Amino acid sequence: MEATFKVGDKVSWNSEAGRVSGTIIKVHTKDFQYKGYTHHATAEAPQYEIKSSKTDHIAAHKGSALTKI
């Protein structure tokens, strides 16, 4: 079962630049547009918007890509 997270959780994930950490700022439970792409999300498989703790970059990821810290 995929882990679920909530707004305010601190998480980390792998990116092209290596391991990145940040804070969840939004939980999506329906399909949404982000950076020109449709990201698919449901209540059972949400996607998360995370703000990097080192930069102001916002990323969108599935819960399976995230690790709680």
C-alpha positions as CSV (number, residue, x, y, z in Angstrom):
1,M,0.0,0.0,0.0
2,E,1.2,3.5,-0.9
3,A,2.0,5.8,1.9
4,T,-0.2,8.8,2.3
5,F,0.9,12.3,3.4
6,K,-0.7,15.5,4.5
7,V,0.0,19.2,4.1
8,G,2.9,20.2,6.2
9,D,4.7,16.8,6.1
10,K,8.4,16.9,5.5
11,V,9.4,14.5,2.7
12,S,12.3,13.7,0.4
13,W,12.5,12.3,-3.1
14,N,15.1,11.6,-5.9
15,S,15.5,14.1,-8.6
16,E,18.0,14.6,-11.5
17,A,20.1,16.6,-9.0
18,G,20.1,13.9,-6.3
19,R,18.1,13.6,-3.1
20,V,15.8,16.6,-2.5
21,S,13.7,17.4,0.6
22,G,10.7,19.7,1.1
23,T,7.3,20.3,2.6
24,I,4.0,19.2,1.1
25,I,1.9,22.2,0.3
26,K,-1.0,20.7,-1.5
27,V,-2.7,17.2,-1.9
28,H,-4.5,16.5,-5.2
29,T,-7.2,13.9,-5.3
30,K,-8.4,14.7,-8.8
31,D,-6.6,15.1,-12.1
32,F,-4.9,18.5,-12.3
33,Q,-2.8,20.6,-14.7
34,Y,0.8,21.3,-13.7
35,K,3.6,22.7,-15.9
36,G,1.5,22.0,-19.0
37,Y,0.8,18.4,-18.2
38,T,-2.2,16.6,-16.8
39,H,-1.3,14.7,-13.7
40,H,-3.7,11.9,-12.7
41,A,-4.7,11.6,-9.1
42,T,-7.5,10.0,-7.2
43,A,-8.5,9.8,-3.5
44,E,-6.9,6.3,-3.5
45,A,-3.7,7.5,-5.3
46,P,-3.2,11.2,-4.6
47,Q,-0.4,13.3,-6.0
48,Y,1.4,15.9,-3.9
49,E,2.8,19.4,-4.5
50,I,6.0,19.8,-2.6
51,K,8.1,23.0,-2.1
52,S,11.8,22.4,-1.9
53,S,13.4,23.4,1.4
54,K,16.5,24.7,-0.5
55,T,14.8,26.6,-3.3
56,D,11.3,27.9,-4.1
57,H,10.9,25.1,-6.7
58,I,7.6,23.3,-6.6
59,A,7.4,19.6,-7.6
60,A,4.5,17.3,-8.1
61,H,4.9,13.6,-7.2
62,K,3.0,10.4,-6.4
63,G,3.2,9.1,-2.9
64,S,5.3,6.2,-4.0
65,A,8.2,8.6,-5.0
66,L,8.2,10.2,-1.5
67,T,9.8,9.3,1.8
68,K,8.7,10.9,5.1
69,I,11.5,12.6,7.1
